[in-house]
Amino acid sequence: MRTRDLAQAALLVAVAMILRTLTPPLVLGMKPDVTLAMMFIILIIKRDIKLGFLVALSTGLFTALTTTFPGGQVANIIDKLLTFVIVYNLIPVITKFASKRVAAGITTAVGTVISGSLFLTIASLLVALPAPFMVLFSTVVLPAAVINTVTAVVLFSVVDFAMDIEYNQAENEAV
């Protein structure tokens, strides 16, 4: 893991946290987790397990600090780490059959559903859910998956473009 990759990932996580703060809530004060979309983008672009773990841990900690879900702090940390492990192993399969942009959308849709399911399951084990699991799943997790997917495709295009510019500049400086 290079310092440059770590700095880029930190910047992208910071941008995601700002977007998370600006995102309005959907139901019962809960809102889509834009940081997940950025985590998946970083995993697709960088493909580094150590960096991915650090991104998942920092994303989990930041979302735990900003959650409005009662008792959601522990659930956020555990859910991000478990989601990272699952999605990191799915990405090679998804990118084998799709372009990176499409893979970002598919990964985010699947990953958000996985993350939301894990979060609700963990939260239900730790504290009482404010509504039945299926109600929260259908009114928060599924809409969040749609919003995160659209967000991920747009953000992926921007991030990938910026990475290409940086890569081309580095190649030109080396010549």
Salt bridges, closest charged atoms under 4 A:
ASP5 OD1 - ARG2 NH2 3.77
ASP5 OD1 - LYS46 NZ 2.86
ASP33 OD1 - ARG20 NH1 3.29
ASP33 OD2 - LYS80 NZ 2.87
ASP79 OD2 - LYS80 NZ 3.09
GLU166 OE2 - ARG4 NH1 3.22
